[in-house]
Amino acid sequence: MHVTASEAGRLSDVERLLVRVAAVVATGDEPAMRTALAATHAHAVPPVWVEEVLLQSYMFAGFPRALNAMREWRRLTGIRAPATDPDLDALDHRARGEATCARVYGDMYDKLRHNVDALHPALDRWMVEAGYGQVLGRPGLDLARRELCVIAVCAAAGQDRQLHSHLHGAIHVGVPAAAVDDALDAVADLTPDAGAHAARLWARVRESARATA
């Protein structure tokens, strides 16, 4: 992960704005979403990063919020949608999804696949092909920053099971611990109780990772 703010693995200002917009799109109302998107535009967060975060928000916030956020982004910036998206058809999304999911889950990957398949085979297939293959494996935004955005969403939404998994996932894909600290701090004010709980969960995950390193 290329961190632009310092050599200590801290997030840059634009990266903090990126993770914040991910959380606001998933948990905030429309005025808050507009404010967060306007901040990313005003501070020159790379548009491709913002668009990739808005695309992946459908997985964590649902299509209504993703559609509303992308509509507001188009209105705010005047940036038109691409005429085509070659990535939709260019690759084997199942293979890419399996590889991406394995990177995030590490030695828990096989257990994850078994557990999700036991819930329903369709959920396992959608998770791999759509979630990790078509969305989180896309070019345009690296997996480390995607994981930070997922962490921000799960922390703000109080989704502890997924937050726990993706905190470990951030470690697996090489995100510096200080960057996770910054991502959690960037969204802590959105839902203070959930933010405090997320910080405690992160402390336990870090300690567990140190113990098994």
C-alpha positions in Angstrom: 0.0 0.0 0.0 1.4 3.4 -1.0 0.7 5.8 1.9 1.3 9.3 1.0 1.3 11.2 4.3 4.3 9.8 6.1 6.8 7.0 6.4 5.0 5.7 9.4 2.1 4.2 7.6 -0.4 7.0 8.4 -3.2 7.8 6.0 -3.0 10.9 3.9 -5.7 13.5 4.0 -7.2 12.2 0.7 -7.2 8.6 2.0 -9.0 9.7 5.2 -11.7 11.4 3.0 -12.0 8.3 0.9 -12.7 6.0 3.8 -15.0 8.5 5.3 -17.1 8.8 2.2 -17.4 5.0 2.1 -18.9 5.0 5.6 -21.2 8.0 5.1 -22.6 6.5 1.9 -23.4 3.3 3.9 -24.8 4.9 7.1 -25.5 8.6 6.6 -28.5 10.5 5.2 -28.4 12.2 1.8 -27.2 15.6 3.1 -24.3 13.9 4.9 -23.5 11.9 1.7 -23.5 15.1 -0.4 -21.2 16.8 2.1 -18.8 13.9 2.1 -18.7 13.6 -1.6 -18.2 17.3 -2.0 -15.2 17.1 0.4 -13.6 14.4 -1.8 -14.1 16.5 -4.9 -12.8 19.7 -3.2 -9.7 18.1 -1.9 -8.8 16.3 -5.2 -9.3 12.7 -4.1 -8.7 10.8 -7.4 -12.0 10.4 -9.1 -11.4 6.8 -10.0 -10.9 6.0 -6.3 -14.2 7.6 -5.4 -16.1 5.9 -8.2 -14.7 2.5 -7.2 -15.7 3.0 -3.6 -19.2 4.0 -4.7 -19.4 0.9 -6.9 -18.4 -1.4 -4.1 -20.9 0.3 -1.7 -23.7 -1.7 -3.3 -22.2 -4.8 -1.5 -22.3 -3.2 1.9 -25.0 -0.6 1.7 -27.4 -1.9 -1.0 -28.3 -0.7 -4.5 -30.5 2.2 -3.4 -27.6 4.0 -1.5 -25.1 3.1 -4.2 -27.3 4.5 -7.0 -28.1 7.7 -5.0 -24.4 8.2 -4.2 -23.3 7.7 -7.8 -26.1 10.0 -9.1 -25.0 12.7 -6.7 -21.3 12.2 -7.7 -22.2 12.7 -11.4 -24.2 15.8 -10.6 -21.6 17.3 -8.3 -18.5 16.7 -10.5 -19.9 16.7 -14.0 -17.8 13.6 -14.7 -19.7 11.3 -17.1 -19.8 7.6 -16.8 -17.5 5.6 -19.1 -19.2 4.4 -22.3 -18.0 0.9 -21.5 -16.3 -1.0 -18.7 -14.0 -3.7 -20.3 -13.4 -5.2 -16.9 -17.0 -6.5 -16.8 -16.3 -9.1 -19.5 -12.5 -9.2 -19.8 -11.6 -11.7 -17.0 -12.7 -14.9 -15.3 -14.3 -13.3 -12.3 -14.6 -16.6 -10.4 -10.8 -17.2 -10.5 -10.1 -13.6 -9.6 -12.6 -13.7 -6.8 -11.1 -16.9 -5.4 -7.6 -15.3 -5.5 -8.8 -12.0 -3.9 -10.8 -13.7 -1.2 -7.9 -16.0 -0.4 -5.7 -12.9 0.0 -8.1 -11.3 2.5 -8.9 -14.4 4.5 -5.5 -16.1 4.6 -5.6 -19.4 6.4 -9.3 -18.9 7.2 -10.3 -19.0 3.5 -11.3 -22.6 3.3 -13.3 -22.3 6.5 -15.1 -19.2 5.2 -16.1 -21.0 2.0 -17.4 -24.0 3.9 -19.4 -21.8 6.3 -20.9 -19.6 3.6 -21.8 -22.6 1.5 -23.5 -24.1 4.5 -25.7 -21.0 4.7 -26.6 -21.3 1.0 -24.6 -22.3 -2.1 -25.9 -19.2 -3.9 -24.4 -16.9 -1.2 -21.0 -18.6 -1.6 -21.0 -18.2 -5.3 -22.2 -14.6 -5.2 -19.6 -13.8 -2.5 -16.7 -15.1 -4.7 -17.8 -14.2 -8.2 -19.7 -10.9 -7.6 -18.2 -9.7 -4.3 -14.5 -10.5 -4.7 -14.3 -11.2 -8.4 -16.5 -8.5 -10.0 -16.2 -5.8 -7.3 -13.3 -6.0 -4.8 -10.9 -7.4 -7.4 -11.5 -4.6 -9.9 -8.6 -2.4 -11.0 -8.8 1.3 -10.2 -8.3 1.0 -6.5 -5.9 -1.3 -4.7 -7.1 -4.0 -2.3 -5.4 -2.4 0.7 -7.5 0.8 0.3 -10.6 -1.2 -0.5 -10.1 -3.1 2.8 -9.8 0.2 4.7 -13.0 1.4 3.2 -14.8 -1.9 4.1 -13.5 -1.5 7.6 -14.8 2.0 7.8 -18.3 0.9 6.6 -18.4 -2.1 9.0 -17.2 0.0 12.0 -19.8 2.8 11.3 -22.6 0.3 10.8 -21.8 -1.8 13.8 -21.3 -5.0 11.8 -18.9 -6.8 14.1 -18.6 -10.1 12.4 -17.6 -8.6 9.1 -15.5 -5.9 10.8 -13.5 -8.6 12.6 -12.9 -10.5 9.4 -11.8 -7.4 7.4 -9.5 -6.1 10.2 -7.7 -9.4 9.8 -8.0 -9.0 6.1 -6.2 -5.6 6.2 -3.3 -7.2 8.0 -3.3 -10.0 5.5 -3.0 -7.6 2.5 -0.3 -5.5 4.1 -2.1 -2.5 5.5 0.0 -0.8 8.2 -1.6 -0.8 11.6 -1.4 3.0 11.8 -3.5 3.2 8.7 -6.2 1.1 10.3 -6.1 3.4 13.3 -6.5 6.4 11.1 -9.4 4.8 9.1 -11.3 4.0 12.4 -10.6 7.5 13.7 -11.9 9.1 10.4 -15.4 7.6 11.0 -15.5 7.4 14.8 -17.8 10.4 15.1 -20.5 9.0 12.8 -21.7 6.5 15.4 -19.7 7.1 18.6 -20.7 3.9 20.4 -20.0 1.7 17.4 -16.7 3.6 16.9 -15.5 2.9 20.4 -16.5 -0.7 20.1 -14.6 -1.0 16.8 -11.5 0.4 18.4 -11.6 -2.2 21.1 -12.1 -5.0 18.6 -9.2 -3.7 16.6 -7.0 -3.8 19.7 -7.9 -7.4 20.2 -7.2 -8.3 16.6 -3.8 -6.6 16.7 -2.9 -8.5 19.9 -4.0 -11.8 18.4 -2.0 -11.1 15.2 1.1 -10.3 17.3 0.7 -13.5 19.3 0.5 -15.7 16.3 3.2 -13.9 14.2 
